[in-house]
Amino acid sequence: MWHKSCRMTFACLKRMKCYRYPWTRLYSTAQSTVDSTEVKTFQALAHRWWDEQGVYAPLHSMNDLRVPFIRDNVLKTVANHQPGKPLSGMKILDVGCGGGLLTEPLGRLGASVTGIDPVDENIKTAKSHKSFDPVLDSRIEYRVCSLEEITEEAKEIFDAVVASEVVEHVINVETFIQCCYQVLKPGGSLFITTINKTQLSYALGIVFAEQIAGFVQKGTHTWEKFVSPEKLESILESNGLSVQTVVGMLYNPLSGYWHWTENTSMNYAAHAVKPKVQEPPVLTEYVPKGETKEC
């Protein structure tokens, strides 16, 4: 009886040791999500990031929606904040920051922002533009690297990760999301804006915007890489992130402005949260009546 009870106890302990959350998956940083073809496309456009009337005009205008979207959702997790600098004390990672179009306004709101991009020319443009504002110099750090590279040294240190107009350019969306999860603090937020994979997005986003009207550089997007909200939600949830919001975004090329919409058939924004740390459940062994599980 004594030996049988001990074997049952050790078996229980063994299973507890092997337990891990279903979203704690192994990934390899050698599996880069950076597409070298995309890098070449953005290298050619690196000098045009801050031309508000150029190919990046829609991204300048998008700040009217995405900056408040990030700010307001981050502030839901903060008890107190400073007037004028509501994001003070928050650490934010801006993935695929380009020339810093979104990085800078987040820095002006008081956040400490790390902007990363695999395109060296983009980071040079971002650093150059930042230098005109001494306030931003102490709040923003730019680095030439991929998300996988920074994941090695930045586990669970960011209050928020932003990937705006990025996931439609990466090779492997799931690996990308796994890395975002790794660098987020428990309770931290992931913000994504991207393009839905629909016939409408092909007609307007590729044929009209790139090939006919030309207000987006030809070859900027590949329709096969677009991700539907349903697929993105599935990837987020299966990797341990709790989806809070998915909302549509609509761009008017005539006015040059964006507005929120319930329709997600073109562009959309998503907000997901990494759960706070929880203790794994205690696994117990069934013991038949009349036996004991103590040694």
C-alpha positions as a Markdown table, in Angstrom:
| # | Residue | x | y | z |
|---|---|---|---|---|
| 1 | Met | 0.0 | 0.0 | 0.0 |
| 2 | Trp | 2.8 | 2.4 | 0.9 |
| 3 | His | 4.8 | 1.8 | -2.3 |
| 4 | Lys | 1.6 | 2.2 | -4.4 |
| 5 | Ser | 0.7 | 5.5 | -2.7 |
| 6 | Cys | 4.2 | 6.9 | -3.4 |
| 7 | Arg | 4.1 | 5.9 | -7.0 |
| 8 | Met | 0.8 | 7.7 | -7.4 |
| 9 | Thr | 2.2 | 10.9 | -5.7 |
| 10 | Phe | 5.3 | 11.0 | -7.9 |
| 11 | Ala | 3.2 | 10.5 | -11.0 |
| 12 | Cys | 1.1 | 13.5 | -10.0 |
| 13 | Leu | 4.2 | 15.6 | -9.4 |
| 14 | Lys | 5.7 | 14.6 | -12.7 |
| 15 | Arg | 2.6 | 15.8 | -14.5 |
| 16 | Met | 2.6 | 19.1 | -12.6 |
| 17 | Lys | 6.2 | 19.7 | -13.6 |
| 18 | Cys | 5.4 | 19.1 | -17.3 |
| 19 | Tyr | 2.4 | 21.4 | -17.3 |
| 20 | Arg | 2.5 | 24.6 | -19.3 |
| 21 | Tyr | -0.2 | 26.9 | -20.6 |
| 22 | Pro | -1.5 | 26.0 | -24.0 |
| 23 | Trp | -0.3 | 29.2 | -25.5 |
| 24 | Thr | 3.3 | 28.9 | -24.3 |
| 25 | Arg | 4.7 | 27.6 | -27.6 |
| 26 | Leu | 8.3 | 27.2 | -28.6 |
| 27 | Tyr | 9.4 | 29.4 | -31.4 |
| 28 | Ser | 12.8 | 30.0 | -33.1 |
| 29 | Thr | 14.2 | 33.4 | -33.7 |
| 30 | Ala | 16.0 | 31.9 | -36.7 |
| 31 | Gln | 12.5 | 31.8 | -38.3 |
| 32 | Ser | 12.4 | 35.4 | -39.4 |
| 33 | Thr | 9.2 | 37.1 | -40.3 |
| 34 | Val | 10.9 | 39.7 | -42.4 |
| 35 | Asp | 10.4 | 39.4 | -46.1 |
| 36 | Ser | 13.5 | 40.5 | -48.0 |
| 37 | Thr | 11.4 | 41.6 | -51.0 |
| 38 | Glu | 9.4 | 43.9 | -48.8 |
| 39 | Val | 12.6 | 45.4 | -47.4 |
| 40 | Lys | 13.7 | 46.4 | -50.9 |
| 41 | Thr | 10.4 | 48.1 | -51.6 |
| 42 | Phe | 10.6 | 50.2 | -48.4 |
| 43 | Gln | 14.3 | 51.0 | -48.9 |
| 44 | Ala | 13.3 | 52.8 | -52.1 |
| 45 | Leu | 10.7 | 54.9 | -50.3 |
| 46 | Ala | 12.7 | 55.7 | -47.1 |
| 47 | His | 13.2 | 59.3 | -48.0 |
| 48 | Arg | 9.5 | 60.0 | -48.4 |
| 49 | Trp | 8.1 | 59.1 | -44.9 |
| 50 | Trp | 7.6 | 62.7 | -43.8 |
| 51 | Asp | 6.1 | 64.0 | -47.1 |
| 52 | Glu | 2.5 | 64.5 | -45.9 |
| 53 | Gln | 1.3 | 64.9 | -49.5 |
| 54 | Gly | 3.2 | 61.8 | -50.8 |
| 55 | Val | 2.7 | 58.1 | -50.8 |
| 56 | Tyr | 2.6 | 58.0 | -47.0 |
| 57 | Ala | -0.2 | 60.6 | -46.8 |
| 58 | Pro | -2.8 | 58.0 | -45.7 |
| 59 | Leu | -0.5 | 57.0 | -42.8 |
| 60 | His | -0.1 | 60.6 | -41.6 |
| 61 | Ser | -3.9 | 60.9 | -41.7 |
| 62 | Met | -4.4 | 57.6 | -39.9 |
| 63 | Asn | -2.8 | 59.0 | -36.8 |
| 64 | Asp | -6.1 | 60.8 | -36.2 |
| 65 | Leu | -7.6 | 57.4 | -35.4 |
| 66 | Arg | -4.8 | 55.2 | -34.3 |
| 67 | Val | -3.1 | 57.5 | -31.7 |
| 68 | Pro | -6.3 | 58.0 | -29.7 |
| 69 | Phe | -7.2 | 54.3 | -30.1 |
| 70 | Ile | -3.9 | 53.3 | -28.5 |
| 71 | Arg | -3.9 | 56.1 | -25.9 |
| 72 | Asp | -7.4 | 55.5 | -24.7 |
| 73 | Asn | -7.1 | 51.7 | -24.4 |
| 74 | Val | -3.8 | 51.9 | -22.6 |
| 75 | Leu | -5.2 | 54.4 | -20.1 |
| 76 | Lys | -7.9 | 51.9 | -19.2 |
| 77 | Thr | -5.1 | 50.0 | -17.3 |
| 78 | Val | -3.7 | 53.1 | -15.6 |
| 79 | Ala | -5.1 | 54.5 | -12.3 |
| 80 | Asn | -3.6 | 58.0 | -12.6 |
| 81 | His | -1.9 | 59.9 | -15.4 |
| 82 | Gln | -0.3 | 63.3 | -15.9 |
| 83 | Pro | -2.2 | 65.9 | -17.8 |
| 84 | Gly | -0.5 | 66.6 | -21.1 |
| 85 | Lys | 1.6 | 63.4 | -20.8 |
| 86 | Pro | -1.0 | 60.7 | -20.2 |
| 87 | Leu | 1.3 | 57.9 | -21.3 |
| 88 | Ser | 4.2 | 58.9 | -19.0 |
| 89 | Gly | 5.9 | 55.9 | -17.5 |
| 90 | Met | 4.6 | 53.5 | -20.2 |
| 91 | Lys | 7.0 | 51.5 | -22.3 |
| 92 | Ile | 5.8 | 51.0 | -25.9 |
| 93 | Leu | 7.3 | 49.0 | -28.7 |
| 94 | Asp | 6.5 | 50.3 | -32.2 |
| 95 | Val | 7.2 | 47.3 | -34.6 |
| 96 | Gly | 7.9 | 48.2 | -38.2 |
| 97 | Cys | 8.1 | 51.9 | -37.2 |
| 98 | Gly | 9.2 | 53.1 | -40.6 |
| 99 | Gly | 10.1 | 56.8 | -40.5 |
| 100 | Gly | 8.5 | 57.2 | -37.0 |
| 101 | Leu | 5.1 | 58.6 | -38.1 |
| 102 | Leu | 3.4 | 56.9 | -35.1 |
| 103 | Thr | 6.4 | 56.6 | -32.8 |
| 104 | Glu | 6.7 | 60.4 | -32.4 |
| 105 | Pro | 3.1 | 61.2 | -31.4 |
| 106 | Leu | 3.3 | 58.4 | -28.8 |
| 107 | Gly | 6.5 | 59.9 | -27.5 |
| 108 | Arg | 4.9 | 63.3 | -27.3 |
| 109 | Leu | 2.2 | 61.8 | -25.1 |
| 110 | Gly | 4.9 | 60.9 | -22.6 |
| 111 | Ala | 5.6 | 57.3 | -23.4 |
| 112 | Ser | 9.1 | 55.8 | -23.7 |
| 113 | Val | 9.0 | 54.3 | -27.2 |
| 114 | Thr | 11.3 | 51.9 | -28.9 |
| 115 | Gly | 10.9 | 52.0 | -32.6 |
| 116 | Ile | 12.3 | 49.0 | -34.6 |
| 117 | Asp | 12.5 | 48.4 | -38.3 |
| 118 | Pro | 14.6 | 46.0 | -40.4 |
| 119 | Val | 15.2 | 48.7 | -43.0 |
| 120 | Asp | 18.3 | 50.7 | -42.2 |
| 121 | Glu | 17.2 | 53.7 | -44.4 |
| 122 | Asn | 13.9 | 53.9 | -42.5 |
| 123 | Ile | 15.6 | 54.2 | -39.1 |
| 124 | Lys | 18.0 | 56.8 | -40.5 |
| 125 | Thr | 15.0 | 58.9 | -41.6 |
| 126 | Ala | 13.3 | 58.4 | -38.2 |
| 127 | Lys | 16.4 | 59.4 | -36.3 |
| 128 | Ser | 17.0 | 62.5 | -38.5 |
| 129 | His | 13.4 | 63.7 | -38.0 |
| 130 | Lys | 13.5 | 63.0 | -34.2 |
| 131 | Ser | 16.5 | 65.2 | -33.9 |
| 132 | Phe | 14.4 | 68.3 | -34.6 |
| 133 | Asp | 12.6 | 67.9 | -31.3 |
| 134 | Pro | 14.8 | 67.7 | -28.2 |
| 135 | Val | 11.9 | 66.5 | -26.1 |
| 136 | Leu | 11.6 | 63.3 | -28.2 |
| 137 | Asp | 15.4 | 62.6 | -28.0 |
| 138 | Ser | 15.0 | 61.3 | -24.4 |
| 139 | Arg | 11.8 | 59.4 | -25.0 |
| 140 | Ile | 12.4 | 57.6 | -28.3 |
| 141 | Glu | 15.0 | 55.0 | -29.2 |
| 142 | Tyr | 15.3 | 53.7 | -32.7 |
| 143 | Arg | 16.9 | 50.4 | -33.7 |
| 144 | Val | 17.6 | 48.5 | -36.9 |
| 145 | Cys | 16.4 | 45.0 | -36.1 |
| 146 | Ser | 13.5 | 42.6 | -36.5 |
| 147 | Leu | 11.0 | 41.7 | -33.8 |
| 148 | Glu | 12.6 | 38.3 | -33.4 |
| 149 | Glu | 15.9 | 39.8 | -32.6 |
| 150 | Ile | 14.6 | 42.1 | -29.9 |
| 151 | Thr | 12.5 | 39.3 | -28.4 |
| 152 | Glu | 15.7 | 37.7 | -27.2 |
| 153 | Glu | 16.5 | 40.6 | -24.8 |
| 154 | Ala | 13.2 | 42.2 | -24.1 |
| 155 | Lys | 10.9 | 39.5 | -22.6 |
| 156 | Glu | 7.9 | 41.0 | -20.8 |
| 157 | Ile | 9.1 | 44.6 | -20.6 |
| 158 | Phe | 6.6 | 46.5 | -22.7 |
| 159 | Asp | 3.3 | 47.8 | -21.5 |
| 160 | Ala | 2.1 | 47.9 | -25.2 |
| 161 | Val | 3.2 | 46.7 | -28.6 |
| 162 | Val | 2.0 | 48.4 | -31.7 |
| 163 | Ala | 2.1 | 46.8 | -35.2 |
| 164 | Ser | 0.3 | 49.3 | -37.4 |
| 165 | Glu | 0.2 | 48.4 | -41.1 |
| 166 | Val | 2.8 | 45.7 | -40.5 |
| 167 | Val | 1.2 | 42.2 | -40.4 |
| 168 | Glu | 0.3 | 42.3 | -44.1 |
| 169 | His | 4.0 | 42.5 | -44.9 |
| 170 | Val | 5.4 | 39.7 | -42.7 |
| 171 | Ile | 6.1 | 36.1 | -43.8 |
| 172 | Asn | 4.6 | 34.3 | -40.8 |
| 173 | Val | 1.8 | 36.0 | -38.9 |
| 174 | Glu | 1.7 | 33.4 | -36.1 |
| 175 | Thr | 5.4 | 33.6 | -35.3 |
| 176 | Phe | 5.0 | 37.4 | -35.4 |
| 177 | Ile | 2.2 | 37.3 | -32.8 |
| 178 | Gln | 4.1 | 34.8 | -30.6 |
| 179 | Cys | 7.0 | 37.3 | -30.5 |
| 180 | Cys | 4.6 | 40.1 | -29.6 |
| 181 | Tyr | 3.3 | 38.0 | -26.7 |
| 182 | Gln | 6.8 | 37.3 | -25.4 |
| 183 | Val | 7.8 | 41.0 | -25.1 |
| 184 | Leu | 4.5 | 42.1 | -23.5 |
| 185 | Lys | 4.2 | 42.5 | -19.8 |
| 186 | Pro | 1.3 | 40.5 | -18.3 |
| 187 | Gly | -1.7 | 42.7 | -18.6 |
| 188 | Gly | -0.1 | 44.5 | -21.6 |
| 189 | Ser | -1.8 | 45.5 | -24.8 |
| 190 | Leu | -1.2 | 44.6 | -28.4 |
| 191 | Phe | -2.5 | 47.0 | -31.1 |
| 192 | Ile | -2.8 | 46.1 | -34.7 |
| 193 | Thr | -4.1 | 47.9 | -37.8 |
| 194 | Thr | -4.1 | 46.0 | -41.1 |
| 195 | Ile | -6.1 | 45.2 | -44.2 |
| 196 | Asn | -8.8 | 42.5 | -44.6 |
| 197 | Lys | -8.5 | 39.8 | -47.3 |
| 198 | Thr | -11.6 | 40.5 | -49.4 |
| 199 | Gln | -12.5 | 41.1 | -53.0 |
| 200 | Leu | -13.1 | 44.7 | -52.1 |
| 201 | Ser | -9.6 | 45.1 | -50.5 |
| 202 | Tyr | -8.1 | 43.7 | -53.7 |
| 203 | Ala | -10.2 | 46.0 | -56.0 |
| 204 | Leu | -9.6 | 49.2 | -53.9 |
| 205 | Gly | -6.3 | 48.5 | -52.1 |
| 206 | Ile | -4.4 | 46.9 | -55.0 |
| 207 | Val | -6.0 | 47.7 | -58.4 |
| 208 | Phe | -7.3 | 51.2 | -57.6 |
| 209 | Ala | -4.9 | 52.6 | -55.0 |
| 210 | Glu | -1.7 | 51.2 | -56.6 |
| 211 | Gln | -2.4 | 50.6 | -60.3 |
| 212 | Ile | -4.9 | 53.3 | -61.2 |
| 213 | Ala | -4.8 | 56.2 | -58.8 |
| 214 | Gly | -1.2 | 55.7 | -57.8 |
| 215 | Phe | -1.6 | 57.3 | -54.4 |
| 216 | Val | 0.0 | 54.1 | -53.0 |
| 217 | Gln | 3.4 | 53.0 | -54.4 |
| 218 | Lys | 2.9 | 50.1 | -56.9 |
| 219 | Gly | 4.0 | 46.8 | -55.3 |
| 220 | Thr | 3.6 | 48.1 | -51.7 |
| 221 | His | 1.0 | 45.3 | -50.9 |
| 222 | Thr | 0.5 | 41.7 | -51.8 |
| 223 | Trp | -3.2 | 40.6 | -51.5 |
| 224 | Glu | -2.3 | 37.1 | -50.6 |
| 225 | Lys | -0.7 | 38.4 | -47.4 |
| 226 | Phe | -3.8 | 40.3 | -46.2 |
| 227 | Val | -5.4 | 38.8 | -43.1 |
| 228 | Ser | -9.1 | 38.6 | -42.3 |
| 229 | Pro | -10.2 | 39.7 | -38.8 |
| 230 | Glu | -11.5 | 36.2 | -38.1 |
| 231 | Lys | -8.1 | 34.7 | -38.9 |
| 232 | Leu | -6.2 | 37.3 | -36.9 |
| 233 | Glu | -8.6 | 36.8 | -33.9 |
| 234 | Ser | -8.0 | 33.1 | -34.1 |
| 235 | Ile | -4.2 | 33.5 | -34.1 |
| 236 | Leu | -4.3 | 36.0 | -31.2 |
| 237 | Glu | -6.6 | 33.8 | -29.0 |
| 238 | Ser | -4.7 | 30.6 | -29.7 |
| 239 | Asn | -1.5 | 32.3 | -28.6 |
| 240 | Gly | -2.9 | 33.5 | -25.3 |
| 241 | Leu | -4.1 | 37.0 | -26.1 |
| 242 | Ser | -7.6 | 38.1 | -25.3 |
| 243 | Val | -9.2 | 40.1 | -28.1 |
| 244 | Gln | -10.9 | 43.2 | -26.7 |
| 245 | Thr | -11.9 | 45.1 | -29.8 |
| 246 | Val | -12.0 | 44.8 | -33.6 |
| 247 | Val | -13.3 | 47.8 | -35.5 |
| 248 | Gly | -13.4 | 48.9 | -39.1 |
| 249 | Met | -11.5 | 51.8 | -40.6 |
| 250 | Leu | -12.4 | 53.6 | -43.8 |
| 251 | Tyr | -10.2 | 56.0 | -45.8 |
| 252 | Asn | -11.7 | 58.6 | -48.1 |
| 253 | Pro | -9.0 | 59.4 | -50.8 |
| 254 | Leu | -10.9 | 62.6 | -51.8 |
| 255 | Ser | -10.9 | 64.2 | -48.4 |
| 256 | Gly | -7.7 | 62.4 | -47.2 |
| 257 | Tyr | -9.4 | 61.5 | -43.9 |
| 258 | Trp | -10.1 | 58.2 | -42.1 |
| 259 | His | -13.1 | 57.4 | -39.9 |
| 260 | Trp | -14.3 | 54.5 | -37.8 |
| 261 | Thr | -16.9 | 52.1 | -39.2 |
| 262 | Glu | -18.6 | 48.8 | -38.3 |
| 263 | Asn | -17.6 | 47.5 | -41.7 |
| 264 | Thr | -14.2 | 45.6 | -41.6 |
| 265 | Ser | -14.1 | 44.6 | -45.2 |
| 266 | Met | -11.2 | 47.0 | -46.0 |
| 267 | Asn | -9.1 | 48.2 | -43.1 |
| 268 | Tyr | -9.5 | 47.4 | -39.4 |
| 269 | Ala | -7.9 | 47.9 | -36.0 |
| 270 | Ala | -7.6 | 45.2 | -33.3 |
| 271 | His | -6.8 | 45.5 | -29.6 |
| 272 | Ala | -5.8 | 42.4 | -27.6 |
| 273 | Val | -4.5 | 42.0 | -24.0 |
| 274 | Lys | -2.0 | 39.5 | -22.5 |
| 275 | Pro | -3.6 | 38.0 | -19.4 |
| 276 | Lys | -2.0 | 38.8 | -16.1 |
| 277 | Val | 0.0 | 36.0 | -14.5 |
| 278 | Gln | -2.0 | 33.2 | -13.1 |
| 279 | Glu | -0.9 | 30.1 | -11.1 |
| 280 | Pro | -1.3 | 26.9 | -13.0 |
| 281 | Pro | -4.1 | 24.6 | -11.8 |
| 282 | Val | -3.1 | 22.0 | -9.2 |
| 283 | Leu | -3.4 | 18.6 | -10.7 |
| 284 | Thr | -4.8 | 16.0 | -8.4 |
| 285 | Glu | -4.8 | 12.2 | -8.6 |
| 286 | Tyr | -8.0 | 10.2 | -8.2 |
| 287 | Val | -7.6 | 7.9 | -5.2 |
| 288 | Pro | -10.0 | 5.0 | -4.7 |
| 289 | Lys | -11.9 | 4.9 | -1.5 |
| 290 | Gly | -10.0 | 3.3 | 1.3 |
| 291 | Glu | -6.5 | 4.3 | 0.0 |
| 292 | Thr | -4.3 | 7.2 | 0.8 |
| 293 | Lys | -2.1 | 9.4 | -1.5 |
| 294 | Glu | 0.3 | 10.5 | 1.2 |
| 295 | Cys | 3.7 | 8.9 | 1.7 |
